[in-house]
Amino acid sequence: MKQLITVESSMIHAVGYESKTQVLEVVFNSGRTYCYEGVPRKVYKELLAAESKGRYMRDAIIDVYPDYPLSRGRRRS
């Protein structure tokens, strides 16, 4: 199960990561949640360490890894 970590960002509210499946879960400040598949743990750690998490998402994750929206009812925690 992914444990969500709240982050300081104007774009992102929280992130979670499942190392077994390499799925990154991102809760955006808009309220939408997306899962990104095949994300290496290193990329997740770099996201958490990034000074601008939104910029890192745009540069290294969005349109790089396959993603799908997660509806509110589907989240497993």
DRENTORFI-270217 format. One record per residue (C-alpha): residue number from 1; residue in one letter; x, y, z. Coordinates in nm, 4 decimals. Layout:
pos | code | east | north | up
NUM | a | X | Y | Z
...
This chain:
pos | code | east | north | up
1 | m | 0.0000 | 0.0000 | 0.0000
2 | k | 0.1152 | 0.3467 | -0.0863
3 | q | 0.1669 | 0.5860 | 0.2017
4 | l | 0.0998 | 0.9373 | 0.0753
5 | i | 0.3438 | 1.2075 | 0.1774
6 | t | 0.2215 | 1.5670 | 0.1761
7 | v | 0.4644 | 1.7960 | -0.0051
8 | e | 0.5116 | 2.1707 | -0.0351
9 | s | 0.4277 | 2.2599 | -0.3922
10 | s | 0.1962 | 2.4935 | -0.5808
11 | m | 0.1146 | 2.2032 | -0.8154
12 | i | 0.1204 | 1.8860 | -0.6006
13 | h | -0.0547 | 1.8086 | -0.2730
14 | a | 0.0872 | 1.4618 | -0.1987
15 | v | 0.2812 | 1.1720 | -0.3501
16 | g | 0.3031 | 0.8015 | -0.2813
17 | y | 0.5173 | 0.5232 | -0.4232
18 | e | 0.4862 | 0.1458 | -0.4412
19 | s | 0.8324 | 0.0008 | -0.4996
20 | k | 0.7117 | -0.3506 | -0.5928
21 | t | 0.5039 | -0.2231 | -0.8851
22 | q | 0.7035 | 0.0975 | -0.9482
23 | v | 0.3823 | 0.3014 | -0.9425
24 | l | 0.4016 | 0.6666 | -0.8419
25 | e | 0.0750 | 0.8167 | -0.7195
26 | v | 0.0427 | 1.1954 | -0.7371
27 | v | -0.2403 | 1.3980 | -0.5846
28 | f | -0.2467 | 1.7359 | -0.7549
29 | n | -0.3727 | 2.0521 | -0.5872
30 | s | -0.6557 | 2.0501 | -0.8431
31 | g | -0.7890 | 1.7433 | -0.6612
32 | r | -0.7061 | 1.5040 | -0.9437
33 | t | -0.4962 | 1.1955 | -0.8733
34 | y | -0.2782 | 1.0236 | -1.1318
35 | c | -0.0679 | 0.7094 | -1.1209
36 | y | 0.2528 | 0.6839 | -1.3236
37 | e | 0.3778 | 0.3356 | -1.4121
38 | g | 0.7343 | 0.2060 | -1.4314
39 | v | 0.8824 | 0.4901 | -1.2284
40 | p | 1.2196 | 0.3935 | -1.0735
41 | r | 1.2594 | 0.4540 | -0.7000
42 | k | 1.5445 | 0.6964 | -0.7829
43 | v | 1.2995 | 0.9215 | -0.9733
44 | y | 1.0558 | 0.9154 | -0.6794
45 | k | 1.3361 | 1.0149 | -0.4402
46 | e | 1.4505 | 1.2908 | -0.6778
47 | l | 1.0927 | 1.4236 | -0.6905
48 | l | 1.0789 | 1.4412 | -0.3113
49 | a | 1.4164 | 1.6194 | -0.3020
50 | a | 1.3428 | 1.8630 | -0.5864
51 | e | 1.3317 | 2.2296 | -0.4989
52 | s | 1.0437 | 2.2700 | -0.7469
53 | k | 0.8346 | 1.9543 | -0.7463
54 | g | 0.6079 | 2.0875 | -1.0199
55 | r | 0.9019 | 2.1567 | -1.2498
56 | y | 1.0484 | 1.8120 | -1.1777
57 | m | 0.7095 | 1.6518 | -1.2566
58 | r | 0.6917 | 1.8377 | -1.5902
59 | d | 1.0561 | 1.7674 | -1.6818
60 | a | 1.1022 | 1.4080 | -1.5663
61 | i | 0.7658 | 1.2356 | -1.5144
62 | i | 0.4699 | 1.3823 | -1.7075
63 | d | 0.4718 | 1.2526 | -2.0681
64 | v | 0.7711 | 1.0301 | -1.9801
65 | y | 0.5949 | 0.7469 | -1.7938
66 | p | 0.2564 | 0.5939 | -1.8806
67 | d | -0.0144 | 0.7380 | -1.6580
68 | y | -0.3792 | 0.6928 | -1.5757
69 | p | -0.6224 | 0.8929 | -1.3639
70 | l | -0.7251 | 0.7422 | -1.0329
71 | s | -1.0865 | 0.8019 | -0.9421
72 | r | -1.1606 | 0.8782 | -0.5799
73 | g | -1.3314 | 0.5440 | -0.5265
74 | r | -1.0411 | 0.3374 | -0.6627
75 | r | -0.7673 | 0.4458 | -0.4268
76 | r | -0.6393 | 0.1646 | -0.2080
77 | s | -0.4847 | 0.2780 | 0.1163
